[in-house]
Amino acid sequence: MKIIHQIKWSAFVLMTGIAAIACDSFLDQQPLNQPTSTQDIFVSKLYTERYLNSCYGYIPDYWLLSAANGTPWSAASDESMATWDHAVNQMNNGSWNPNNVSYGKWREMYQGIREMNIFLQNVDICEELRVEDRTRYKAEVRFLRAYIYHELIRMYGPVVLVYDEVYDLDREYSVGRNTFEDCVSYVCEEFTEASKILTLVQTSPGDYGRPTRGAALAMKARLLNFAASPLFNTSNSIYANWMSKTTDENLMPVAYSEQKWRDAAAAAKEVIDMNLYELYEVYADGNLDPYASIYGIHYEKWNSELIFGRHMTFGGTQLEARNFVYRITPKVFNNCWGGVSISQRQVDAFAMDNGRYPITGYSDGSLAWDGKDGRNPVIDPLSDYSETGATNFYHPWDKVSISTYNMYVNREPRFYMSIVYDNLQWMYGANFTKSVVIDYGKDGTSYEAAGTNHPLTGYTPRKFTFRETDPSLGNGGFVFSLWPIIRLAEIYLDYVEALIEYDHQNPDVFKYWNMIRTRAGVPNIEAVYPEIAGNQSLMREMVRRERQVELFFENSRYFDIRRWKIAEATNHDAPVYGMNINEDDGASGNIGQTNYWQRTPTSRGKRTFLPKHYLYPLAQRELDRNKGIEQSWGW
């Protein structure tokens, strides 16, 4: 029996308008006439495909950063902070609560699941579509629905599984959460079933951005890695007494299972063994060029490493893709804001060009790398790192020499492709011939004394900023990346991490780990740290560091420090450090000598991270309309 659901036309028009599948031609649609019911929509091939487009609109715009209705993942981790008075600052100082949930996505995502269920229940009405097209579209929507659940689980832990039901979001219900393990099992099974139907590759540019078999299996691997991690996979769970209101079951696992790591490794290896993806590498004269390789990961759209991603396009009234560039680009460029502030801790995370990590901890807190982000770094004497003086340094990507603070000299290639620091001579423009010198110090060209358009730390991200972008040319001067939702390097790191937890002597650990390091232009990990062989604890610490660098600014770190259960160390009771932007950085002859060049706590003060912050709270309005739902633990 076909199930027909009446839907409000205004909602359908809205979602069709904001749909953002990652392919331009697929979205090149004209306004619709106004069918009055679901029956009217799904009898038409045109309207049915537009409804499908609307389902893609629920994939978040990850480049919105900490702006309203955006994503706070970088600025709510230890890799960055927002200069502006965004709601992410409430998350970081601990003042958010169920009556003021910053960036909560619960209602929006369940609206998406509802729309997807409507599609799945009604697409077979459309006899204008071939049977094989309907089958493919249903697989795409099952993937999208699983993806939304995957996002909900990463934020909220156990969620409500509505399966194929269509709930009216404006009604009151009494429905509790399913257990975490049931949620993970269901979503993984949905990814698996979708993968059996989805195509191996998208061959038409108009279909780029639609999910493939590899995308479904990669998302499954990521979720299994998440579920195997210490926050959820332990015999000493903080969630031991978090019970279902309706079944009295533990909502979270209460025992450690090695099998979860085995399942995570197997899922990642299944993606690897497809042999469809490879790390993006560029060679010149037969030699690997790590700088061009790192640059091309995001600049060469739909390259061999990308498994699932989205175009960043102007779209929408707020021009948020353009504004993303404005937010991360120093104010010295025309119209730019440059207020995304990379933390000193993230700067410290990058290795030297010899492959060693220069900072091993902080003496004003825990000596461990995942301890407090403090003023006094513990420096590895074998790293050739210095925080004294400056050198006339030839930048290996900008290919110019300029006086450079020694903290930034002889770092690994990913550092220079990821971080903008003071007194960097930035080459840009279509022919790479224009340049500016970055000055984040007091009264400098990228400092705004009376405003917020400057980094509080003296660092902004260079990742996702392309040399061809020229903001002085207005909208026509922008070059946008493709946002990587998941790429092969992450799958390699997921696989290595899982192996370390149950089979750390497996030769695949160093094999796939070193493939990432080779592409990055640094020596093999066991060549730099011979003592790592057979040392599971050191392997674990170092692969987490590798992940912090390789996946920097790609929305990974927020979830990593939570699933590893280290956010109480990285994000609590310590300020974010950077350079002293309230001091002049000095003239070219005395770089590194003024008070600017001192590790300094930013003006935001200490951050607060409590155990309850590992999971997002439900907004009070959700509790009011669903008497059976459990508030997130600790809230």
N, C-alpha and C positions, 0 to 999 in steps of 0.2 A: 504494500500500500504506500503510495507516495504521500509524503507529509508536506503540506503547504503551510508556510508561516507568513502571515501578513507582517510587513515591516514598514516603518515610517520612511517615506520617500526622502525627507530632509536628511535623515541619517545616512541613507545610501549615497546621496549626492555628496555629502560632506566627505565620506570615506573615499569615494571615487576621486574626489578632488585632491586628497592628500596622499593617495597611493604613491609609493616610492620604490617600486621594484627597480633593481639596479640595471636597467637597460632603457635607453632613451626612446627608441622607436616603439617599444611596447606600451609606453605611457603617452604617446602622442595621440591623445584622444580628444574629441570634441564634446561639448556639453550634450547631455542626453535629452531626449524627450522625456516625458514623465510618466512611466508606467505606474499603475496604482497599487500593484500587489506583487508578491513574490511570484505568483503564477505568470504575471505579465513579464516579469524580468526573465525568468528562466525558460520561457518559450523561445527567446531570441538568442541567437549565437552572439550578437554584438553585446547585448546587455549582460549575458552570462559571463563573457570574458571581462567586461568592465567590473563586474562584481568580483571576479577573481583578482583583478588589479587591486581592488579595495582591500583584499586580505593581505596583500603584500605591504600595505601601508602601516601595518602594525609592527613591522620590524623597526626598532628604534633608530632614530637619527643619532648615531653615537658621537658625531662631531659637534653636537650642541653643547658639549662640555658642561659647565655648571650653571648655564643660563636657565631661566624659567622653563619648566617642562623639558629640560634637557637631561643629561646624564652626569652624575657627579663622580664617576668612578676614579678618575685620575686625582682630582683635588681632594677626595675623601680617603685616598691612600697616602702612603708616605713618599710618593714620587713628586707631588706638586701641591700647589694651593692656588686659590683665586684671590687676586688683589681686590676685586670688586666685592660689594656687599651681597653676595649671592647666598642662597639658602644652604649651600654646602658648608658654610662657616658655622651654621647651627649644628650640623652633624658633627663637625670637628670639635666644637666646644661642649658638646653633650647636652645642648638645650632643646633639642627636638623631642617630640613626644607624640602620643597618638592623636592629639588635637592639632598637631602641626607637623605632619609627616612630610619631610622634604623629599621630592622626587618619587613619591609613592606611585606605583604603576598597577596596583591590584585591580582596580575597577576598569581601567583602560584595557588591560590585557585580557580580562574576562569578557569585555565587550568584543575584543578580537576573536576570542575562542567561540563566542556565540555566533558571530558573523560567519566564521569558518564552518561551524556545524550546520548553519542554514544552507551554506553552499553545498556541503557534502550530502545533505538530505534531499536537495532539489536539483542538482545539476543534471541528473538523468532525465529530467523533464525535457531538456533541450535536445530535441531530435534533429535540429539543424547542425549540431555537432556530431562528428563521427564518434563511434564507440571508443576508438583508441584515444581520441582527444579527451573525451570525458574521463577515461581511465587515468590518463596522464595528469589531468587537472586535479582529480581527486588525490592522487599521490602527492602532488605539489602542496595541496592544502593540508593534507595530513602532516607533511613535513613542516609547514608553517605553524600548524597548531602545536606540534611537538616542540618546535623552536620556542614558541611563546611560553609553554610550560617549563622548558629548560631555563628561560629567563626568570620566571616566577620562582622556581626551586632555588636558583642561585641567590635570589634576594630573600625569600621568605622561608626556605627549608621546606617542610611538608606543606602541601597546598590542597585545595579541593579539586578532585578529579570529577569533572562533569561528564566525561566520556562523550557520547553523541547527543546528549540532551541540550535543548535550547531553553535557557532560563531567561525570564524577563528581569532585567537588572533593576527595575524600579520596584519590584515586589519584595516583601519580607520573606525570609526563609529561615529554616533551622537546619543547617547543613554544616557538619564538622569537617576538619581536615582529614585527608587520608594520611596513612603513615608515610614517613620519608621513603622507606624502602619500596612501598607500593607505588609511590609517585615516580621514583627513578625507574622501576621495572616497567611501568606502563609507558613512560616516555621513550625509553630505549626500545621497547617493542614497536612503538609507532615509527621510530626512525628506521628500524630494521625492515618493517613491512613497506614503508615508503621506498626504501632503497631497492627493493626487488622490482619496482616498476619504473623508477626514475631513470633517465638516460645516463649513460656513462659520461658523456661530454655534451655541451651545448655547441652546436656547429654554426648556428646563425647568430650574427651580432645582435639581432633583435631579441634573442632569447638569453643573452648573457645576463646573469643575475638570477635566473631561475635555478632552483636547487638541482643537483645531480646526485647520482648514487654515492659518489665520494663525499658530498656535503652531508648527506644523511648519516653516513657511517662516521664521519669526523665529529659531528655534533654528538653522536652517541658516545664516542670515545672520550670527548671532553667531559660529558656528564658523568660517566663512570669514573673518571679520574677524580672529579669533584667529590663524588660519593665515597670514594675510597680514602679520602684525606682525613687527617687527624681530628678535625672538628666533628666529623660524623662517624668515624670508624675507630672507636676506642672503647675500652672496658671501664673507663673512668669519665663518662660523659657528663657534662654540665646539664644535659637535658634528661637525666635519668628519671626525673619525676614529672616530666611534661606529658600529660596524659590526654587522650581523646575524651571529649565530653560525652560522646555517644557510645563508644565501645570499651572505654577504660584501658585501651592499649597504649603502650608507649609510642608516642609519635615519632621518636627518634630511636635509632639502634642503640643498644646498651652493651654490646659486646664487640670486641675486635674481630675482624675477619680478614685473614690474609688473602682469601679467595677474591675479595673485592679488588685488590691490587692485581691479581692474576687476570681478572676479567678486564680491568682497565688496560693492561698491557696487551692482551689479545685483541681488544677493540682497536687500539692504536696501530698495532701491527697489521691488522686487516686492511687499514687504509694505506699503509706503506706498501703492502704487498700487491695493491692494485697496479702499481707501477705506472700510474697516470700523472703523478706529480713529482717535481724535483725542485730542489732549492734553486732559486734564481741566481745565476752566476754570469758574469761578464768577463771575457778574456780579451787581452790585448797582447799581440805578439806571442801568443801561446801561454801567457801568464795570467793567472787570476787577478782581476782588479777588484779588491774588496770594496772600494769606495763606490765605483759604478754599480757593483752588485747590490750593495745595501740601498743605494739610491733607487735602483730599478725595481726593488721589491714592491714599492708603492707607486712609482711613477709609470712603469710599464704595465698598463692596465690589462687585466685578465691574463697575467703571465703564468708560467708553469708552476709557480709555488702556491698561487691562490686557490683555495678550495671553495670558499664562499665569501662573497663580498658585495658591496654596494657602491654605486657611483655617488660622489659628492657633486651635486648640481645646484645651480642657483635656486630654483624652485621655491614657491611660497612667498608670502608677503614680507617675511623677515630676512630673506636672502641669507639664511643661516650658514650655508657653505662658505659664502664670501666672508661672513662675520667670523667664522671659525679661523680663517686666515688672518683677519684683523686681530683676533684675540691672541694669537700666538706670535704675531710678527711685531718686532720692536717699533716703538712709536716714531723712530727716526724716519720710517717709511711713511709716505703720505697716507693719511686717514687711519693708520693702524693704531691699535690699543696696547698690545704687548703686555697684558696683565696676567697671563698664565705663568705662574712662578714655579720653576722647577726647584726642588729642594736640594740642599747641599748633600743630603744623604744619597739622593739619586746620582748626583755628580760623582760622589765617592764610589758608587757601585761599579763604575766602568773600570776595566782593567787598564794596565799599561800596555804599550805595544809589545812588551816581552811576555804578555799573557798573565802576569801576576796582578792580583788585586792589591792596590796600594794601601787601602784602609781596612784593617781587620776588626775594628771595634772602636769604642769610645770610652775614655778613661773616667768620664763623669757618670757613667752608667755601667751596664753590663759590658764585659769585654767581647761578648759574642756579637757577630755582625747584626743579628736581629735584635740587639739591645737598643738603648736610647740613642736618638740622633743628637749628639751633643757637640760641645765646643771643642773638645780635646780629642782629636783622632789618634788612634794607635796605628802607627805607620809601619808597614812591612819594610824592613831595611834592605831586603833583596829586590825590591820593586823599582829602585832608581827614581823614586817619587820625592818631590820637594815642595814645600809651601813657603819657600824663601826666594825672593828676588824674581827676576824676569830674564827671558832669553829672546833673542831675535829669531823667532820660530817661523819656519816655512809651513804654512797650513797645507796639508796634503790634498785637500779637496778644493779650496779656494785658490790654491797655487800662488799665494803671495806671502811675503815675509813681513812680519810686524812684531813689535815688542809684545811678548805674551807672558803673563804670570805663569810661573813654573808649575803651578798646580795643573795647568792645562797642556803642558808640553809632553810629548811622547806618550800620549794616551792611545788606546786602541781605536781602530777606524770607526766603530759604532759610536764612540764618543763624539767625534767630529761631525758625524752625520745626524746626531741627535740633540746636541746642546749648543745654545748660543750663549757665549760668555762675554764679559767686558773686554773691550779693546780688540775684539774680533773684527778683521776687515772682511766684510761680507761682499762677495762678488755675486752679481745677479743680472737678470735681464735676458732677452732672447739670444744675445750673442755672448753672454757671460762677461760683459765688458764694463758694466756699471758697478760701482762699489760704494759702500758706506762703512764707517768705523762705528761700532756699537759703543755707546757710553751710557751705562746704567747708573753711574755715580750721581751724586747731588748736582743739580743744574746741568746734567749732561743731556745730550740730544734725545735720549730715550728715557728720560726721567721727567715726571710731571709733578712738580712740587705741590700744586693746588688741586690735584686730582688723583685718579687711581689707575691711569694708563701707563703703568710701569711695573716691572716685577719686584715684589717685595724681597726677593732673594738675590737679585742680580743675575738670574738665569731665565731664559725662555726656551721652549722646545724648537729645534730645527727640523725634527722629523715632521713630515707632511707639508713642509714649506719647500717649494720647488724653485730652483734657480731661475727658471724662466718667468716666474711670477714677478710682475712689476706693478705694484699698487699705484704708482704715480700715473698709470694709464687708465685708472678707473676700472670699471667692470670688465673691460676688454683686456686688462692686463693680468687676469687671474688664470692660473693653471691649477686644476684640482686633481687630487689623487683619487684612487679607488680605495674605499675603506675596507681593510681586511677583517672580516668577521672571524674567519679562521684560515690559517695557512699551514703549510707543511711543517715549518719550523716548530710550530706549537705541537703538532702531532709527534714529532721526534722527541721533544722535551717531555711530553706526556708519557711516551713509551719509556724513555730513560728513567724518569721519576718512578714509574711503577716497577720497573725491573729492580731498581735500587732497593725497594722496600721488601722484596721477597727473593731476589736472585741477583745480588749485587756483583757477583763474580762473572755474570754472563757477559761475553765479549761484545754483545750488542750495546751495552752501556756506553763504552768508549767509542764504538763505531759511529753511532748516530749523534752522540754528543759532539764528537770531533768534526763531523761533517758541518755542523753549524759554526764551530769555531774556525774551521778552515775558510769557509765563506766569509767570515768576519775578519780574516787576516791576522788571527792570533794562533800561537802554537797549540798543539794538542794538550788537553788538560793534564794528562799523566806525565807529559814531558816537562811541564812547568811545575807540577806538584807530584813528584814521584811517590810521596808518602800516601797519595790517595788510593793507590792500588790495594784493594781488600779492605779499605776503611769505610764502612757503610756510613758512619756519621759524617765524615768529611765529604763523602760523595753527596750526601743529602744537602749539606750546607752549600756546596759549590754549585750544584745544579740549580738550586734556588736562586743563587746569585746570577747564574747564566740566564735564567728565565727573566730576572729583573731587568737585565740589559737588553736581551734579544727582543723581548715583547714590550719594551718601554713605550708608554703612551698609547697602547693599543687596548686599553680597558681590561688588562689582565691582572695587574698588581692588586687592585682592590679586592678581587675575589681570591687571589692567591694568599694574601696575608690573613684572610679570614679562614679559608679552608685549612691552612696550615696551623691555625690557632696561635698566631704570633702577633696579632694586631694589638694586643694589650701591651706588648713591648715596643712595637714600632710607632704606635699612635697614641700613647697615653702618658700623661704627666711629663711631657717635654715639649718645648716649642719646636717649630720648624726653623732650621738654620739656613743661612745664606751669607753672602757678602754684606758689608755695611753700606747699604745704599744711601744712607744719610750723610755720607762723607764723599768728598771729591776723589775720583780715582787717580788723579794726578796727570801730569803731562806725559808725553810719549817717553821721556827720558827717565821717569821715575815710576813706571808701572810696577806694582807689587810693593811699593814703599809707603803709601799713605794708609790712613786708617780704614779706607774702603776695603782693603785686602785682608780683612779679619773675619773669621767665622763669628757671626752675630745672630742672635735670635730675632726673628721677625716680630713685627708689632702686634701680631694676632695673639700672642701669649701662648700658654701651654694648651695642648690638645687634651681632650678627654676621651678615653675609649674604655667602656665597661663591658663585661661579658655579655650583657643583653644586646650590645650593638653588633654582635656577630650576625644577627638576622634582623631584617627590617620589621618594624612594628606595623600592625594593621591600623589604619585610620579608625578613629572612634565611630565614624559614620558606618563603617562596615560591620562593626560589632553591634551597633544599634539596629541594623536591618537584618542581621543574621544572628539569632540568639544561640545557634549551635556552634558557631565558629570559635576556635580557641585563639586568644591573643598570642602573639609571638612570645616565646619564653623570656621572662624577666621584665617584660613591659607591663 
